[in-house]
Amino acid sequence: MQFPDPLQRGTLLRRYKRFLADVALDAGGEVTAHCPNPGSMLGLDAPGSEVWLSPARNPERKLRYTWELLRYDGRLVGINTGHPNKLVEEAVTGGAIAELAGYGTVRREVRYGRNSRIDLLLGGGGRPDCYVEVKNVHLKRDADGASGAAEFPDSVTRRGAKHLAELSDMVAAGNRAVMVYVVQREDCDHFRLAADIDPGYAAAFAAARAAGVEAICYTCKIAVDGIHIAAPLPISQQLHATGT
Protein backbone atom coordinates (compact mmCIF):
# COMPACT_ATOMS: atom_id res chain seq x y z
CA MET A 1 0.00 0.00 0.00
CA GLN A 2 1.56 3.23 -1.18
CA PHE A 3 0.49 6.59 0.18
CA PRO A 4 -0.99 8.52 -2.76
CA ASP A 5 0.64 11.79 -1.72
CA PRO A 6 3.84 12.62 0.22
CA LEU A 7 3.36 12.63 3.98
CA GLN A 8 4.03 15.76 6.00
CA ARG A 9 6.27 15.50 9.06
CA GLY A 10 5.49 17.27 12.31
CA THR A 11 5.59 17.15 16.09
CA LEU A 12 2.64 15.88 18.13
CA LEU A 13 1.34 18.52 20.52
CA ARG A 14 -1.54 16.51 21.95
CA ARG A 15 -4.10 13.83 21.15
CA TYR A 16 -7.59 14.36 22.53
CA LYS A 17 -11.18 13.15 22.16
CA ARG A 18 -9.59 9.98 20.70
CA PHE A 19 -9.93 11.14 17.10
CA LEU A 20 -8.21 14.53 17.16
CA ALA A 21 -4.52 15.45 17.29
CA ASP A 22 -2.86 18.86 17.28
CA VAL A 23 0.40 18.83 15.32
CA ALA A 24 3.09 21.42 14.64
CA LEU A 25 4.19 20.89 11.04
CA ASP A 26 7.87 21.03 10.13
CA ALA A 27 6.84 23.17 7.17
CA GLY A 28 5.33 25.70 9.55
CA GLY A 29 2.03 26.23 11.34
CA GLU A 30 -0.15 24.08 13.55
CA VAL A 31 -3.00 21.85 12.36
CA THR A 32 -5.65 19.64 13.90
CA ALA A 33 -5.46 16.22 12.26
CA HIS A 34 -7.83 13.27 12.25
CA CYS A 35 -6.54 10.42 14.42
CA PRO A 36 -7.91 7.24 12.78
CA ASN A 37 -7.52 5.06 15.86
CA PRO A 38 -10.27 4.33 18.43
CA GLY A 39 -7.94 2.56 20.86
CA SER A 40 -5.94 3.90 23.76
CA MET A 41 -2.68 4.09 21.72
CA LEU A 42 -0.93 3.16 24.94
CA GLY A 43 2.59 4.57 24.92
CA LEU A 44 2.24 6.03 21.41
CA ASP A 45 0.59 9.41 21.90
CA ALA A 46 3.21 11.27 23.93
CA PRO A 47 3.49 14.99 23.15
CA GLY A 48 6.74 15.76 21.36
CA SER A 49 6.67 12.62 19.20
CA GLU A 50 7.63 12.81 15.54
CA VAL A 51 4.51 12.14 13.47
CA TRP A 52 3.65 11.91 9.78
CA LEU A 53 0.37 13.14 8.29
CA SER A 54 -1.32 12.48 4.96
CA PRO A 55 -2.98 15.46 3.25
CA ALA A 56 -6.68 15.19 2.41
CA ARG A 57 -7.50 15.07 -1.29
CA ASN A 58 -11.04 16.35 -0.75
CA PRO A 59 -10.84 20.16 -0.49
CA GLU A 60 -14.20 20.19 1.36
CA ARG A 61 -12.99 17.99 4.20
CA LYS A 62 -12.99 19.78 7.54
CA LEU A 63 -9.76 18.20 8.81
CA ARG A 64 -7.11 18.63 6.16
CA TYR A 65 -4.72 15.98 7.50
CA THR A 66 -4.81 12.39 8.78
CA TRP A 67 -2.27 11.03 11.25
CA GLU A 68 -0.61 7.98 9.66
CA LEU A 69 2.73 7.25 11.35
CA LEU A 70 4.83 8.11 14.37
CA ARG A 71 8.42 7.42 15.28
CA TYR A 72 8.92 5.47 18.50
CA ASP A 73 12.36 4.50 19.76
CA GLY A 74 13.81 5.30 16.35
CA ARG A 75 11.32 3.21 14.34
CA LEU A 76 8.15 4.07 12.46
CA VAL A 77 4.81 2.75 13.75
CA GLY A 78 1.55 2.80 11.79
CA ILE A 79 -1.43 3.97 13.82
CA ASN A 80 -4.16 4.12 11.14
CA THR A 81 -6.53 1.23 11.91
CA GLY A 82 -8.17 1.67 8.51
CA HIS A 83 -5.18 0.27 6.62
CA PRO A 84 -4.81 -3.39 7.73
CA ASN A 85 -7.81 -4.61 5.69
CA LYS A 86 -6.27 -3.21 2.52
CA LEU A 87 -2.84 -4.48 3.49
CA VAL A 88 -4.14 -8.03 3.94
CA GLU A 89 -6.18 -7.89 0.73
CA GLU A 90 -3.09 -6.80 -1.23
CA ALA A 91 -1.01 -9.51 0.43
CA VAL A 92 -3.59 -12.22 -0.30
CA THR A 93 -3.96 -11.28 -3.96
CA GLY A 94 -0.17 -11.02 -4.24
CA GLY A 95 0.40 -14.42 -2.66
CA ALA A 96 2.29 -13.00 0.33
CA ILE A 97 0.23 -14.82 2.99
CA ALA A 98 0.76 -18.54 2.51
CA GLU A 99 -2.04 -19.53 4.90
CA LEU A 100 -4.59 -17.73 2.70
CA ALA A 101 -3.32 -18.75 -0.73
CA GLY A 102 -5.27 -20.64 -3.39
CA TYR A 103 -8.60 -18.81 -3.38
CA GLY A 104 -10.06 -17.44 -6.58
CA THR A 105 -12.10 -14.53 -5.25
CA VAL A 106 -11.64 -11.89 -2.58
CA ARG A 107 -14.59 -9.78 -1.41
CA ARG A 108 -14.61 -7.08 1.24
CA GLU A 109 -17.23 -6.05 3.79
CA VAL A 110 -19.67 -8.91 3.13
CA ARG A 111 -22.61 -9.14 5.52
CA TYR A 112 -22.59 -12.13 7.86
CA GLY A 113 -23.30 -13.15 11.44
CA ARG A 114 -25.33 -10.91 13.71
CA ASN A 115 -25.52 -7.66 11.77
CA SER A 116 -21.79 -7.68 11.01
CA ARG A 117 -19.57 -7.43 7.94
CA ILE A 118 -16.59 -9.71 7.43
CA ASP A 119 -13.40 -7.90 6.50
CA LEU A 120 -12.51 -10.35 3.71
CA LEU A 121 -14.42 -13.31 2.29
CA LEU A 122 -12.28 -15.67 0.22
CA GLY A 123 -13.93 -18.13 -2.14
CA GLY A 124 -13.25 -20.57 -4.95
CA GLY A 125 -10.42 -23.01 -5.28
CA GLY A 126 -12.69 -25.99 -4.58
CA ARG A 127 -12.72 -25.29 -0.86
CA PRO A 128 -15.23 -23.93 1.66
CA ASP A 129 -15.45 -20.15 1.91
CA CYS A 130 -12.90 -18.55 4.20
CA TYR A 131 -14.04 -15.75 6.53
CA VAL A 132 -11.14 -13.46 7.41
CA GLU A 133 -11.29 -10.94 10.25
CA VAL A 134 -8.40 -8.44 10.45
CA LYS A 135 -7.19 -6.58 13.53
CA ASN A 136 -4.62 -3.80 13.75
CA VAL A 137 -1.81 -4.25 16.31
CA HIS A 138 0.53 -1.51 17.47
CA LEU A 139 0.91 -2.14 21.20
CA LYS A 140 4.34 -3.14 22.50
CA ARG A 141 5.23 -2.94 26.19
CA ASP A 142 8.79 -3.25 27.45
CA ALA A 143 8.33 -3.01 31.21
CA ASP A 144 7.69 -6.75 31.71
CA GLY A 145 10.93 -7.81 30.04
CA ALA A 146 9.28 -9.33 26.95
CA SER A 147 10.49 -6.54 24.70
CA GLY A 148 9.71 -8.37 21.48
CA ALA A 149 6.00 -8.94 22.08
CA ALA A 150 3.34 -7.26 19.98
CA GLU A 151 0.05 -7.29 21.88
CA PHE A 152 -3.66 -6.94 21.23
CA PRO A 153 -5.88 -5.27 22.27
CA ASP A 154 -4.72 -1.95 23.74
CA SER A 155 -8.18 -1.27 25.22
CA VAL A 156 -11.35 -3.22 25.94
CA THR A 157 -13.01 -4.36 22.71
CA ARG A 158 -16.40 -5.99 23.12
CA ARG A 159 -16.85 -5.71 19.37
CA GLY A 160 -13.70 -7.76 18.89
CA ALA A 161 -15.04 -10.50 21.18
CA LYS A 162 -18.29 -10.49 19.21
CA HIS A 163 -16.37 -11.03 15.98
CA LEU A 164 -14.59 -14.06 17.46
CA ALA A 165 -17.94 -15.61 18.39
CA GLU A 166 -19.27 -14.98 14.87
CA LEU A 167 -16.20 -16.59 13.32
CA SER A 168 -16.86 -19.64 15.49
CA ASP A 169 -20.38 -19.78 14.07
CA MET A 170 -18.96 -19.78 10.54
CA VAL A 171 -16.75 -22.77 11.38
CA ALA A 172 -19.73 -24.59 12.86
CA ALA A 173 -21.57 -23.98 9.57
CA GLY A 174 -18.82 -25.75 7.63
CA ASN A 175 -16.73 -22.80 6.55
CA ARG A 176 -13.18 -21.77 7.35
CA ALA A 177 -12.50 -18.77 9.60
CA VAL A 178 -9.18 -17.01 10.15
CA MET A 179 -8.24 -14.21 12.53
CA VAL A 180 -5.38 -12.10 11.11
CA TYR A 181 -3.43 -9.75 13.37
CA VAL A 182 -1.46 -7.10 11.47
CA VAL A 183 1.43 -5.58 13.42
CA GLN A 184 2.12 -2.09 12.07
CA ARG A 185 5.64 -1.92 13.49
CA GLU A 186 8.96 -3.65 12.83
CA ASP A 187 10.39 -4.16 16.33
CA CYS A 188 8.48 -7.26 17.45
CA ASP A 189 9.38 -10.94 17.17
CA HIS A 190 6.16 -12.56 18.43
CA PHE A 191 2.52 -11.82 19.22
CA ARG A 192 0.42 -12.42 22.31
CA LEU A 193 -2.88 -11.34 23.83
CA ALA A 194 -2.99 -8.53 26.39
CA ALA A 195 -5.23 -10.40 28.81
CA ASP A 196 -4.59 -7.86 31.55
CA ILE A 197 -6.15 -5.12 29.43
CA ASP A 198 -9.16 -7.14 28.21
CA PRO A 199 -9.63 -10.55 29.87
CA GLY A 200 -12.96 -10.88 28.09
CA TYR A 201 -11.29 -10.78 24.69
CA ALA A 202 -8.67 -13.28 25.79
CA ALA A 203 -11.44 -15.66 26.91
CA ALA A 204 -13.31 -15.17 23.63
CA PHE A 205 -10.10 -15.88 21.69
CA ALA A 206 -9.54 -19.14 23.59
CA ALA A 207 -13.12 -20.21 22.95
CA ALA A 208 -12.85 -19.38 19.24
CA ARG A 209 -9.60 -21.32 18.86
CA ALA A 210 -11.21 -24.31 20.56
CA ALA A 211 -14.10 -24.02 18.08
CA GLY A 212 -11.73 -24.24 15.11
CA VAL A 213 -11.04 -20.58 14.31
CA GLU A 214 -7.48 -20.16 13.02
CA ALA A 215 -5.20 -17.30 14.04
CA ILE A 216 -2.17 -15.89 12.24
CA CYS A 217 -0.06 -12.78 12.69
CA TYR A 218 2.03 -10.77 10.22
CA THR A 219 4.34 -7.84 10.70
CA CYS A 220 4.74 -4.94 8.27
CA LYS A 221 7.48 -3.08 6.47
CA ILE A 222 6.85 0.60 7.17
CA ALA A 223 8.23 3.63 5.37
CA VAL A 224 7.06 7.20 4.85
CA ASP A 225 5.98 6.33 1.30
CA GLY A 226 4.02 3.16 2.07
CA ILE A 227 3.25 0.11 4.22
CA HIS A 228 3.38 -3.53 3.18
CA ILE A 229 2.85 -6.94 4.80
CA ALA A 230 6.31 -8.34 5.51
CA ALA A 231 6.63 -11.64 7.42
CA PRO A 232 4.73 -13.94 9.79
CA LEU A 233 5.14 -13.64 13.55
CA PRO A 234 4.62 -16.60 15.90
CA ILE A 235 1.68 -16.39 18.26
CA SER A 236 2.67 -17.08 21.84
CA GLN A 237 0.40 -19.11 24.07
CA GLN A 238 1.56 -17.01 27.00
CA LEU A 239 -0.83 -14.20 27.86
CA HIS A 240 0.18 -10.86 29.25
CA ALA A 241 -1.72 -11.05 32.51
CA THR A 242 -1.56 -8.80 35.53
CA GLY A 243 1.63 -9.44 37.43
CA THR A 244 3.38 -11.40 34.65
NUZANU-549212 format. One record per atom (N, C-alpha, C): x, y, z. Coordinates in pm, whole numbers, padded with zeros to 5 digits, always signed. Layout:
<pts>
XYZ ...
</pts>
This chain:
<pts>
+00084-00118+00000 +00000+00000+00000 +00087+00123+00000 +00080+00199-00108 +00156+00323-00118 +00067+00441-00080 +00123+00537-00009 +00049+00659+00018 +00038+00738-00111 -00081+00785-00146 -00099+00852-00276 -00029+00987-00286 -00003+01050-00173 +00064+01179-00172 +00172+01178-00064 +00277+01258-00079 +00384+01262+00022 +00328+01300+00160 +00376+01232+00262 +00336+01263+00398 +00410+01386+00448 +00346+01457+00540 +00403+01576+00600 +00450+01543+00742 +00574+01578+00773 +00627+01550+00906 +00597+01663+01003 +00576+01627+01129 +00549+01727+01231 +00577+01673+01369 +00540+01751+01468 +00559+01715+01609 +00423+01712+01677 +00391+01601+01744 +00264+01588+01813 +00258+01683+01933 +00155+01763+01938 +00134+01852+02052 +00043+01786+02155 -00065+01725+02106 -00154+01651+02195 -00254+01573+02113 -00299+01459+02170 -00410+01383+02115 -00526+01395+02213 -00646+01417+02164 -00759+01436+02253 -00888+01392+02184 -00989+01364+02266 -01118+01315+02216 -01099+01195+02123 -00996+01118+02145 -00959+00998+02070 -00925+01026+01924 -01007+01102+01854 -00993+01114+01710 -00933+01247+01662 -00880+01325+01754 -00821+01453+01716 -00678+01462+01768 -00591+01527+01689 -00452+01545+01729 -00404+01680+01678 -00347+01760+01767 -00286+01886+01728 -00139+01861+01697 -00096+01910+01581 +00040+01883+01532 +00103+02011+01482 +00230+02033+01519 +00309+02142+01464 +00386+02088+01344 +00355+02138+01226 +00419+02089+01104 +00561+02142+01091 +00650+02058+01040 +00787+02103+01013 +00788+02217+00913 +00692+02214+00820 +00684+02317+00717 +00632+02450+00769 +00584+02448+00894 +00533+02570+00955 +00384+02563+00984 +00343+02619+01097 +00203+02623+01134 +00160+02502+01214 +00045+02516+01278 -00015+02408+01355 -00148+02368+01291 -00177+02237+01294 -00300+02185+01236 -00364+02087+01333 -00494+02070+01320 -00565+01964+01390 -00590+01853+01289 -00536+01735+01317 -00546+01622+01226 -00643+01518+01279 -00700+01440+01187 -00783+01327+01225 -00694+01214+01273 -00725+01157+01389 -00654+01042+01442 -00739+00917+01418 -00707+00837+01317 -00791+00724+01278 -00764+00600+01364 -00783+00615+01494 -00752+00506+01586 -00842+00518+01709 -00936+00424+01729 -01027+00433+01843 -00970+00377+01973 -00851+00318+01968 -00794+00256+02086 -00726+00355+02178 -00661+00303+02280 -00594+00390+02376 -00461+00443+02323 -00402+00374+02224 -00268+00409+02172 -00168+00416+02287 -00176+00320+02375 -00093+00316+02494 +00054+00330+02459 +00117+00434+02513 +00259+00457+02492 +00295+00522+02359 +00195+00553+02276 +00224+00603+02141 +00169+00743+02115 +00116+00809+02214 +00059+00941+02190 +00122+01048+02279 +00252+01032+02305 +00321+01127+02393 +00349+01257+02319 +00315+01370+02377 +00349+01499+02315 +00500+01506+02288 +00534+01566+02176 +00674+01576+02136 +00717+01469+02038 +00632+01369+02012 +00667+01262+01920 +00670+01312+01776 +00761+01254+01698 +00763+01281+01554 +00648+01205+01488 +00566+01276+01412 +00451+01214+01347 +00451+01250+01198 +00377+01170+01122 +00365+01191+00978 +00217+01192+00940 +00178+01293+00865 +00037+01314+00829 +00018+01305+00678 -00096+01249+00638 -00132+01248+00496 -00228+01363+00469 -00208+01436+00358 -00298+01546+00325 -00428+01493+00265 -00539+01559+00297 -00668+01519+00241 -00676+01561+00095 -00733+01474+00012 -00750+01507-00129 -00880+01582-00155 -00975+01567-00062 -01104+01635-00075 -01091+01776-00017 -01101+01879-00100 -01084+02016-00049 -01195+02059+00046 -01307+01986+00049 -01420+02019+00136 -01408+01955+00273 -01311+01868+00291 -01299+01799+00420 -01258+01896+00529 -01323+01885+00644 -01299+01978+00754 -01157+01966+00807 -01112+01842+00833 -00976+01820+00881 -00888+01788+00761 -00789+01871+00738 -00711+01863+00616 -00600+01757+00621 -00578+01697+00738 -00472+01598+00750 -00520+01477+00831 -00457+01362+00803 -00481+01239+00878 -00348+01189+00933 -00347+01156+01060 -00227+01103+01125 -00206+00959+01078 -00090+00931+01020 -00061+00798+00966 +00047+00724+01045 +00157+00790+01075 +00273+00725+01135 +00327+00807+01251 +00403+00741+01337 +00483+00811+01437 +00614+00737+01451 +00713+00806+01504 +00842+00742+01528 +00855+00715+01677 +00877+00587+01711 +00892+00547+01850 +01023+00470+01863 +01108+00516+01952 +01236+00450+01976 +01313+00431+01844 +01306+00531+01760 +01381+00530+01635 +01316+00459+01519 +01199+00397+01539 +01132+00321+01434 +00992+00376+01407 +00948+00362+01282 +00815+00407+01246 +00710+00306+01289 +00596+00357+01334 +00481+00275+01375 +00358+00328+01303 +00280+00240+01243 +00155+00280+01179 +00041+00280+01278 -00034+00389+01283 -00143+00397+01382 -00282+00401+01316 -00288+00403+01184 -00416+00412+01114 -00481+00274+01109 -00587+00254+01186 -00653+00123+01191 -00735+00094+01066 -00745+00190+00976 -00817+00167+00851 -00735+00098+00745 -00604+00083+00765 -00518+00027+00662 -00505-00125+00661 -00508-00195+00775 -00481-00339+00773 -00568-00420+00677 -00697-00386+00663 -00781-00461+00569 -00724-00455+00428 -00685-00336+00385 -00627-00321+00252 -00493-00391+00242 -00413-00382+00349 -00284-00448+00349 -00298-00599+00333 -00393-00658+00404 -00414-00803+00394 -00470-00839+00258 -00563-00760+00205 -00618-00789+00073 -00506-00787-00032 -00420-00687-00028 -00309-00680-00123 -00217-00800-00107 -00190-00838+00017 -00101-00951+00043 -00162-01082-00004 -00293-01099+00015 -00359-01222-00030 -00356-01231-00182 -00394-01125-00250 -00396-01128-00396 -00255-01140-00454 -00155-01092-00379 -00017-01102-00424 +00054-01229-00381 -00017-01316-00309 +00040-01442-00266 +00140-01432-00153 +00131-01323-00074 +00229-01300+00033 +00188-01362+00166 +00067-01415+00176 +00023-01482+00299 -00007-01627+00263 +00086-01714+00293 +00076-01854+00251 -00050-01922+00305 -00087-01888+00427 -00204-01953+00490 -00335-01920+00418 -00336-01814+00338 -00459-01773+00270 -00446-01781+00118 -00353-01862+00071 -00332-01875-00073 -00429-01976-00134 -00450-01964-00266 -00527-02064-00339 -00674-02034-00360 -00719-01918-00317 -00860-01881-00338 -00874-01797-00465 -00986-01812-00531 -01006-01744-00658 -01068-01606-00647 -01142-01582-00539 -01210-01453-00525 -01183-01394-00386 -01179-01262-00383 -01164-01189-00258 -01269-01079-00255 -01357-01083-00156 -01459-00978-00141 -01444-00912-00005 -01473-00784+00000 -01461-00708+00124 -01597-00667+00177 -01605-00659+00310 -01723-00605+00379 -01852-00678+00341 -01849-00810+00343 -01967-00891+00313 -02047-00914+00441 -02177-00895+00434 -02261-00914+00552 -02260-01060+00597 -02254-01079+00729 -02259-01213+00786 -02292-01200+00934 -02313-01314+00998 -02330-01315+01144 -02447-01232+01191 -02428-01169+01307 -02533-01091+01371 -02513-00943+01339 -02560-00905+01221 -02552-00766+01177 -02408-00718+01169 -02320-00802+01115 -02179-00768+01101 -02138-00776+00955 -02017-00730+00927 -01957-00743+00794 -01819-00805+00813 -01790-00909+00735 -01659-00971+00743 -01560-00886+00665 -01440-00874+00716 -01340-00790+00650 -01308-00842+00511 -01279-00973+00501 -01251-01035+00371 -01321-01170+00365 -01382-01199+00251 -01442-01331+00229 -01373-01391+00107 -01301-01500+00129 -01228-01567+00022 -01310-01686-00027 -01316-01704-00159 -01393-01813-00214 -01323-01878-00332 -01382-01987-00381 -01325-02057-00495 -01216-02152-00455 -01152-02209-00555 -01042-02301-00528 -01088-02438-00482 -01218-02468-00496 -01269-02599-00458 -01271-02625-00310 -01272-02516-00231 -01272-02529-00086 -01387-02450-00025 -01419-02475+00101 -01523-02393+00166 -01479-02247+00171 -01577-02157+00178 -01545-02015+00191 -01462-01991+00316 -01378-01889+00308 -01290-01855+00420 -01324-01714+00468 -01370-01704+00592 -01404-01575+00653 -01281-01521+00727 -01237-01402+00688 -01114-01346+00741 -01144-01216+00815 -01116-01215+00943 -01129-01094+01025 -00989-01039+01051 -00972-00907+01034 -00840-00844+01045 -00840-00747+01162 -00734-00751+01242 -00719-00658+01353 -00584-00588+01344 -00584-00459+01372 -00462-00380+01375 -00393-00395+01511 -00260-00411+01508 -00181-00425+01631 -00069-00321+01629 -00060-00242+01736 +00053-00151+01747 +00107-00142+01890 +00048-00218+01981 +00091-00214+02120 +00216-00299+02142 +00315-00241+02208 +00434-00314+02250 +00480-00255+02382 +00484-00340+02486 +00523-00294+02619 +00655-00359+02658 +00746-00277+02711 +00879-00325+02745 +00898-00351+02893 +00809-00300+02977 +00833-00301+03121 +00839-00443+03180 +00774-00540+03114 +00769-00675+03171 +00886-00761+03127 +00977-00704+03047 +01093-00781+03004 +01075-00854+02873 +00952-00866+02823 +00928-00933+02695 +00925-00828+02586 +01042-00772+02556 +01049-00654+02470 +01008-00681+02327 +01005-00809+02286 +00971-00837+02148 +00825-00868+02123 +00739-00852+02221 +00600-00894+02208 +00511-00783+02155 +00445-00810+02043 +00334-00726+01998 +00209-00778+02068 +00121-00686+02109 +00005-00729+02188 -00124-00667+02137 -00231-00741+02156 -00366-00694+02123 -00462-00747+02228 -00561-00665+02267 -00588-00527+02227 -00518-00428+02319 -00529-00298+02285 -00472-00195+02374 -00581-00127+02456 -00706-00173+02439 -00818-00127+02522 -00928-00232+02511 -01027-00223+02596 -01135-00322+02594 -01210-00314+02461 -01233-00430+02399 -01301-00436+02271 -01411-00543+02273 -01528-00505+02314 -01640-00599+02312 -01676-00636+02169 -01659-00542+02078 -01685-00571+01937 -01590-00679+01885 -01465-00674+01930 -01370-00776+01889 -01409-00914+01940 -01458-00922+02063 -01504-01050+02118 -01624-01102+02041 -01713-01011+02001 -01829-01049+01921 -01785-01109+01787 -01685-01050+01725 -01637-01103+01598 -01582-01244+01614 -01512-01271+01723 -01459-01406+01746 -01572-01508+01757 -01680-01471+01825 -01794-01561+01839 -01859-01587+01703 -01867-01483+01620 -01927-01498+01487 -01840-01584+01395 -01708-01572+01409 -01620-01659+01332 -01640-01805+01373 -01659-01828+01501 -01686-01964+01549 -01813-02020+01486 -01913-01935+01472 -02038-01978+01407 -02014-02017+01262 -01925-01945+01194 -01896-01978+01054 -01828-02114+01043 -01739-02145+01137 -01675-02277+01138 -01778-02386+01162 -01868-02361+01256 -01973-02459+01286 -02062-02485+01165 -02074-02385+01077 -02157-02398+00957 -02082-02464+00842 -01957-02504+00865 -01882-02575+00763 -01785-02491+00683 -01766-02367+00724 -01673-02280+00655 -01538-02277+00727 -01446-02202+00671 -01318-02177+00735 -01319-02035+00789 -01256-02011+00902 -01250-01877+00960 -01109-01852+01012 -01055-01734+00978 -00918-01701+01015 -00912-01561+01074 -00850-01550+01188 -00824-01421+01253 -00683-01378+01215 -00669-01260+01153 -00538-01210+01111 -00504-01085+01191 -00393-01090+01262 -00343-00975+01337 -00229-00910+01258 -00245-00783+01227 -00146-00710+01147 -00070-00614+01238 +00059-00639+01254 +00143-00558+01342 +00206-00446+01260 +00160-00323+01283 +00212-00209+01207 +00336-00150+01276 +00434-00235+01296 +00564-00192+01349 +00663-00303+01319 +00794-00271+01326 +00896-00365+01283 +00983-00417+01397 +00951-00383+01521 +01039-00416+01633 +00985-00526+01722 +00906-00616+01666 +00848-00726+01745 +00887-00861+01683 +00903-00962+01769 +00938-01094+01717 +00834-01202+01750 +00727-01165+01821 +00616-01256+01843 +00493-01176+01885 +00380-01246+01889 +00252-01182+01922 +00188-01256+02038 +00119-01180+02124 +00042-01242+02231 -00076-01153+02266 -00169-01208+02341 -00288-01134+02383 -00259-01057+02512 -00311-00936+02519 -00299-00853+02639 -00417-00882+02730 -00411-00996+02798 -00523-01040+02881 -00545-00949+03001 -00441-00877+03042 -00459-00786+03155 -00541-00664+03117 -00537-00627+02990 -00615-00512+02943 -00760-00552+02916 -00779-00668+02852 -00916-00714+02821 -00925-00866+02841 -00950-00910+02964 -00963-01055+02987 -01080-01116+02912 -01182-01037+02883 -01296-01088+02809 -01258-01126+02667 -01174-01045+02605 -01129-01078+02469 -01041-01202+02471 -00954-01212+02569 -00867-01328+02579 -00950-01457+02594 -01056-01449+02674 -01144-01566+02691 -01216-01599+02561 -01262-01496+02490 -01331-01517+02363 -01236-01577+02259 -01109-01534+02261 -01010-01588+02169 -00988-01737+02196 -00974-01773+02323 -00954-01914+02359 -01072-02000+02315 -01193-01948+02334 -01312-02021+02295 -01318-02037+02143 -01283-01933+02070 -01285-01938+01924 -01182-02037+01872 -01062-02037+01930 -00960-02132+01886 -01006-02275+01911 -01071-02297+02025 -01121-02431+02056 -01231-02472+01958 -01302-02375+01903 -01410-02402+01808 -01359-02419+01665 -01228-02402+01643 -01173-02424+01511 -01134-02299+01434 -01146-02181+01496 -01104-02058+01431 -00950-02054+01430 -00893-02026+01314 -00748-02016+01302 -00702-01874+01335 -00576-01861+01373 -00520-01730+01404 -00379-01721+01349 -00351-01613+01277 -00217-01589+01224 -00181-01443+01249 -00052-01414+01246 -00006-01278+01269 +00104-01244+01170 +00100-01124+01115 +00203-01077+01022 +00249-00938+01062 +00379-00916+01048 +00434-00784+01070 +00439-00708+00938 +00472-00578+00945 +00474-00494+00827 +00610-00429+00806 +00636-00395+00683 +00748-00308+00647 +00690-00169+00633 +00744-00073+00710 +00685+00060+00717 +00786+00165+00673 +00742+00251+00583 +00823+00363+00537 +00730+00482+00517 +00788+00600+00499 +00706+00720+00485 +00634+00725+00351 +00669+00635+00258 +00598+00633+00130 +00499+00518+00118 +00498+00425+00216 +00402+00316+00207 +00422+00210+00314 +00324+00120+00324 +00325+00011+00422 +00291-00118+00349 +00363-00225+00383 +00338-00353+00318 +00351-00467+00419 +00271-00573+00400 +00285-00694+00480 +00424-00752+00456 +00493-00790+00564 +00631-00834+00551 +00649-00984+00580 +00629-01026+00705 +00663-01164+00742 +00573-01210+00856 +00555-01342+00868 +00473-01394+00979 +00543-01381+01112 +00465-01363+01218 +00514-01364+01355 +00448-01481+01428 +00524-01553+01511 +00462-01660+01590 +00368-01603+01695 +00263-01678+01722 +00168-01639+01826 +00199-01718+01952 +00232-01645+02058 +00267-01708+02184 +00142-01752+02259 +00151-01865+02323 +00040-01911+02407 +00039-01841+02541 +00149-01774+02573 +00156-01701+02700 +00078-01571+02688 -00007-01545+02783 -00083-01420+02786 -00012-01318+02871 -00031-01192+02837 +00018-01086+02925 -00092-01062+03028 -00074-01119+03143 -00172-01105+03251 -00114-01018+03361 -00201-00965+03444 -00156-00880+03553 -00055-00952+03640 +00059-00885+03659 +00163-00944+03743 +00258-01036+03674 +00245-01054+03536 +00338-01140+03465 +00415-01061+03363 
</pts>
